[in-house]
Amino acid sequence: MSRPIILTFVRYFLPGYKSGGPVQTLANMVEALGDEFEFRIITSDRDMLDSQPYSGIALDAWNRVQKSWVYYVSPGKRSIRDWGRLIRETPNDVIYLNSLFDPIFTVLPLLAQKLAGSKNKPVVVAPRGELSPGALAQKFWKKNPFLSVVKTIGLYRAVLWHASSEDEAQLISQRFGTAAKVAVACNLSALGSQSDFNRFSVICDKPLRIVFLSRISKMKNLDFALMVLQKSHFPVQFDIWGTLEDKAYWRTCQKLMESMPDHVEVRYRGVAEHAEVNSILSNYDLFFLPTLGENYGHVIAEALSVGTPVLLSDQTPWRNLSCQGVGWDLPLENGVAGFLEAIAEALRKVEIERDAWRQRVFEFAKDRLNDPALLEANRALFLRVIAGKV
């Protein structure tokens, strides 16, 4: 019996890694469900901010990548006519779009699907956190008119929305009405290896080692993290890893880095390839991400999965972390004081019970990430939409 075919459009995919979570979200889904569904993925031929295509791939053709087939599209072949041809020529049971706002890899394929006479094929749209208040505040002068127009013309009227959390489901209903069809299926994550967890299992002398690993953009709120550390009264080593997505914002961060107290050392370490992320995160006492909004936050899951506690804003699905003894999720509107208190408590825990704390974090991640209900929700989403039951 042939597997159902999920024709997927996404701006970036493997071997790309610079755009962050969405690549890993889809890669984990393919790894988990690729034996049951055939994923046909149409994506860019190069990674974010790169001027050259990936090496070792066939351009504008299907390539076997792990459990999926991937079509790497060159910049000159992304018109509505090109998308219509690919949709017509590629057998599919459902079209899966991995953005709300992407004009090239969501809006054009959606229009092409309608024009190609595939109106009866179901379409699933995953907004990937784009409707969070923090995300909508970025370039709001473009996003708000766009939302008004697509709602007026009904561009998304017949789609099934894939929300990664109940909070995101509510945001979708608020924007597109209670009649919008929404299915909730949390993103899938891979558990870090035992070797990564054990990599940094010795008691370390001060300073406290803190890491930020994410794209350098306003959404990730690195400048807030730096302002917190400017007020620190104890030694800290703060390492920053991530793609320099917003150069102007990075210059703002660099100015803050230049005004740190002598006992706070800040270093930019470059871009981390995904294969290196777990081993990098395992080498720190605390992962710090005061983000303005995440629909999931794969890097948060990755930090927890190697036993590294986390210090987050309350704008992610990872909540009540202090009660679990694995970190903190704090409101940004209260300023830096709460974050400084959390860092002080982290230092005390590292000095007194570091290994036990990391073990607690690792066990928490193992229980949460290995929950079979997460996989079943993702499987059921596609089976139900293909069967016409949603």
C-alpha positions in Angstrom: 0.0 0.0 0.0 1.4 3.4 -1.0 2.0 6.0 1.6 0.1 9.3 1.6 2.1 12.1 0.0 2.5 15.4 1.8 3.6 18.1 -0.6 5.4 20.6 1.6 6.5 24.1 0.9 9.0 25.7 3.2 11.6 28.5 2.6 14.5 26.7 4.2 15.2 23.0 4.9 18.2 20.7 5.4 21.1 21.0 5.0 20.2 24.6 6.0 20.4 25.6 9.7 20.8 29.4 9.9 17.0 30.1 10.0 16.5 28.3 13.3 13.6 26.3 14.5 11.3 25.7 11.5 14.0 23.7 9.7 14.4 21.4 12.7 10.6 21.2 13.2 10.1 19.8 9.8 13.2 17.6 9.9 12.0 16.0 13.2 8.6 15.5 11.7 10.1 13.8 8.6 12.3 11.6 10.8 9.3 10.6 13.0 6.6 10.1 10.3 8.7 9.4 7.2 8.0 5.7 7.3 4.2 6.3 7.2 4.0 9.4 4.9 6.0 10.3 1.9 7.2 13.9 2.3 7.9 15.8 -0.9 9.5 19.1 0.2 9.9 22.1 -2.1 12.4 24.6 -0.7 15.2 27.2 -1.4 18.4 26.0 -3.0 20.5 27.9 -0.4 20.5 28.7 3.3 19.3 32.0 4.9 21.6 35.0 3.9 23.7 32.8 1.6 24.5 33.9 -1.9 25.4 30.5 -3.2 23.4 27.3 -3.4 24.1 24.2 -1.3 26.9 22.1 -2.7 26.3 18.5 -3.7 22.6 18.9 -4.7 20.8 18.7 -8.0 19.1 22.1 -8.6 15.5 22.2 -9.7 15.2 18.5 -9.3 14.2 15.9 -6.7 16.9 14.8 -4.2 16.7 12.1 -1.6 17.4 13.6 1.8 17.0 11.2 4.7 13.4 10.0 4.7 12.1 12.7 2.3 12.4 13.8 -1.3 13.5 17.5 -1.6 13.2 19.8 -4.6 15.8 22.6 -4.3 14.4 25.6 -6.3 16.7 28.2 -7.8 15.7 31.9 -7.4 14.6 32.2 -11.0 12.0 29.4 -10.8 9.7 30.4 -8.1 6.8 32.0 -10.0 3.2 31.1 -9.6 3.5 29.3 -12.9 6.4 27.3 -11.6 4.5 26.4 -8.5 1.5 25.4 -10.5 3.5 23.1 -12.6 5.1 21.4 -9.6 1.8 21.0 -7.9 0.2 19.4 -11.1 3.2 17.1 -11.8 3.8 16.0 -8.2 1.2 13.4 -6.9 0.0 14.6 -3.5 -2.7 14.0 -0.9 -2.3 17.2 1.0 -0.3 20.4 0.6 1.5 21.6 3.7 2.6 25.3 4.0 5.0 26.2 6.7 4.4 30.0 7.1 1.5 32.4 7.1 3.3 35.5 5.7 5.9 34.0 3.3 4.9 35.5 -0.2 7.0 33.0 -2.2 6.6 29.7 -0.3 3.1 30.1 1.1 1.0 32.8 -0.7 2.1 31.9 -4.3 1.7 28.1 -3.8 -1.7 28.6 -2.3 -2.8 30.7 -5.3 -1.2 28.3 -7.7 -3.0 25.4 -6.0 -6.3 27.1 -6.7 -5.4 28.0 -10.3 -4.0 24.5 -10.9 -7.4 22.9 -10.4 -6.4 21.2 -7.2 -9.1 22.9 -5.1 -10.3 19.6 -3.7 -6.9 18.7 -2.3 -6.7 19.7 1.4 -4.2 22.4 2.5 -2.6 22.6 5.9 -1.0 25.9 7.1 1.4 26.0 10.0 2.0 29.7 11.1 5.1 28.8 13.2 4.5 31.4 15.8 4.0 34.3 13.3 0.7 35.3 15.0 2.2 35.8 18.5 2.0 39.4 19.7 5.8 39.7 19.7 6.1 38.5 16.1 3.2 40.7 14.8 4.9 43.8 16.4 7.8 43.3 14.0 7.1 45.0 10.7 3.5 45.5 11.8 3.0 48.1 9.0 3.2 45.2 6.5 1.6 42.4 8.5 -1.6 44.1 9.6 -2.6 45.1 6.1 -1.7 41.7 4.8 -3.9 40.0 7.4 -6.8 42.4 6.5 -6.5 41.7 2.8 -6.3 37.9 3.0 -9.2 37.7 5.5 -11.3 39.9 3.2 -10.6 37.8 0.1 -10.8 34.5 2.0 -7.4 33.2 0.9 -7.1 31.0 3.9 -10.8 30.2 4.3 -10.6 26.5 3.4 -7.3 25.6 5.0 -6.7 23.5 8.1 -4.5 25.4 10.6 -1.8 23.5 12.3 -1.3 25.1 15.7 1.7 23.9 17.8 0.0 24.8 21.1 -3.4 25.7 22.5 -2.2 29.3 22.8 -1.4 29.4 19.1 -4.8 27.9 18.4 -6.5 30.7 20.2 -4.4 33.3 18.3 -5.5 31.8 15.0 -9.2 31.9 16.1 -8.8 35.5 17.1 -7.4 36.5 13.7 -9.5 34.3 11.4 -12.7 33.7 13.4 -14.1 30.8 15.4 -15.1 29.1 12.1 -11.5 28.5 11.2 -10.5 24.9 11.3 -7.6 24.4 13.8 -5.8 21.2 14.8 -3.3 21.3 17.7 -0.2 19.1 17.4 3.0 20.1 19.3 6.3 20.2 17.5 8.5 17.1 17.8 11.9 17.2 19.3 14.8 14.8 19.4 16.2 13.9 22.9 19.8 14.8 23.4 22.2 11.9 23.7 23.5 10.6 27.0 27.0 11.4 25.9 26.0 15.1 25.4 24.4 15.1 28.9 27.6 13.6 30.4 29.9 15.9 28.5 30.1 18.6 31.2 29.5 16.7 34.4 32.2 18.1 36.5 31.9 20.9 39.1 33.3 24.1 37.5 34.8 27.1 39.1 33.3 30.5 38.7 32.3 32.4 36.5 28.8 31.1 35.8 28.7 30.0 32.1 25.6 31.3 30.3 24.8 30.8 26.6 22.5 32.5 24.1 22.0 30.4 21.0 19.5 31.7 18.5 19.2 34.1 15.5 20.4 37.6 16.2 17.1 39.5 15.7 14.8 41.7 17.7 12.4 38.8 18.3 15.0 36.9 20.2 15.7 39.9 22.5 19.4 39.6 23.0 19.7 43.2 23.9 17.5 42.6 27.0 19.8 39.7 28.0 22.8 42.0 27.8 21.1 44.7 29.8 20.4 42.1 32.5 24.0 41.1 32.6 25.2 44.7 32.8 23.6 44.7 36.3 25.2 41.5 37.4 27.2 41.7 40.6 28.9 38.3 40.2 31.3 36.8 37.6 29.6 35.6 34.4 30.9 34.3 31.1 28.2 34.9 28.4 28.7 33.3 25.0 26.5 34.3 22.0 25.9 31.9 19.1 23.7 32.7 16.2 23.2 34.0 12.6 23.5 37.7 12.3 20.1 38.1 10.7 19.6 41.8 11.6 22.9 43.7 11.2 21.5 47.0 12.6 20.2 45.3 15.7 23.5 43.5 16.1 25.3 46.9 16.2 23.0 47.9 19.1 23.9 44.7 20.9 27.6 45.3 20.3 27.4 48.7 22.0 25.9 47.0 25.0 28.7 44.4 25.0 31.3 47.2 25.1 29.9 48.6 28.3 29.9 45.5 30.4 31.4 45.5 33.9 34.9 43.9 34.2 33.5 40.7 35.8 31.2 40.0 32.9 32.8 38.5 29.8 30.8 38.5 26.6 31.9 36.7 23.5 30.3 36.2 20.1 31.2 32.7 19.0 29.7 32.6 15.5 27.0 30.4 13.9 26.4 26.9 15.3 25.7 24.2 12.8 22.8 22.1 14.0 24.9 19.0 14.4 27.0 20.9 17.0 24.1 22.4 19.0 23.7 19.7 21.7 27.4 19.5 22.4 27.6 23.3 22.6 24.6 23.7 24.9 25.9 20.9 27.2 29.0 23.1 28.0 27.1 25.8 29.9 25.4 26.2 33.2 22.4 28.1 31.9 20.7 28.8 28.6 19.3 32.4 28.4 16.6 33.3 25.9 14.4 36.3 26.9 12.5 36.0 23.6 9.5 38.2 22.5 7.7 35.0 21.4 8.2 31.4 20.4 5.5 29.0 19.1 7.8 26.2 20.4 11.5 26.9 20.7 13.5 23.9 19.5 16.6 25.3 21.0 14.9 25.3 24.4 14.1 21.7 24.1 17.6 21.0 23.0 19.1 22.7 26.0 16.8 20.8 28.4 17.6 17.5 26.6 21.3 17.8 27.5 20.6 18.8 31.1 21.2 22.5 30.7 18.7 24.6 32.8 16.9 27.5 31.0 16.1 31.1 31.7 13.3 32.3 29.4 10.7 35.0 29.1 7.1 33.9 29.6 6.4 34.2 25.8 7.0 30.5 25.0 5.0 27.3 25.6 7.6 26.3 28.2 5.9 27.4 31.4 6.0 26.8 35.1 9.7 25.8 34.8 10.5 26.9 38.3 7.9 24.6 39.8 9.5 21.7 37.9 13.0 22.8 39.1 14.4 23.1 35.6 14.6 26.8 35.0 12.5 30.0 34.9 10.0 31.7 32.6 9.6 35.3 33.6 7.6 38.3 32.4 9.6 40.9 30.4 7.4 43.7 31.6 8.8 43.5 35.1 12.2 44.4 33.9 15.6 42.9 34.7 15.3 42.3 38.5 13.6 38.9 38.2 16.1 37.7 35.7 19.0 38.8 37.9 17.5 36.9 40.9 17.2 33.8 38.7 20.8 34.1 37.6 21.9 34.5 41.3 19.8 31.3 42.2 21.4 29.5 39.2 24.8 30.3 40.6 23.9 29.0 44.0 22.5 25.7 42.5 25.7 25.3 40.4 27.9 25.7 43.5 25.8 23.3 45.7 24.0 20.7 43.5 25.1 21.1 39.9 25.1 17.4 38.9 21.8 16.7 40.6 20.2 19.8 39.0 21.3 18.8 35.5 20.1 15.3 36.1 16.7 16.7 37.1 16.6 18.8 33.9 17.6 15.8 31.7 14.9 13.6 33.2 12.3 16.3 32.7 13.2 16.6 29.1 13.2 12.8 28.6 9.7 12.6 30.0 8.3 15.5 28.0 10.0 14.8 24.7 9.3 11.1 24.6 5.6 11.5 25.2 3.9 9.2 22.6 0.9 11.6 22.5 3.0 14.2 20.7 3.7 11.9 17.8 0.2 10.6 17.7 -1.2 14.1 17.4 1.0 14.9 14.4 0.1 11.6 12.7 -3.6 12.1 13.4 -3.6 15.6 11.9 -2.5 14.4 8.5 -4.6 11.2 8.5 -7.8 13.1 9.4 -7.3 15.9 6.9 -6.5 13.4 4.1 -9.6 11.4 5.0 -11.7 14.6 4.9 -12.6 14.4 8.6 -11.6 18.0 9.5 
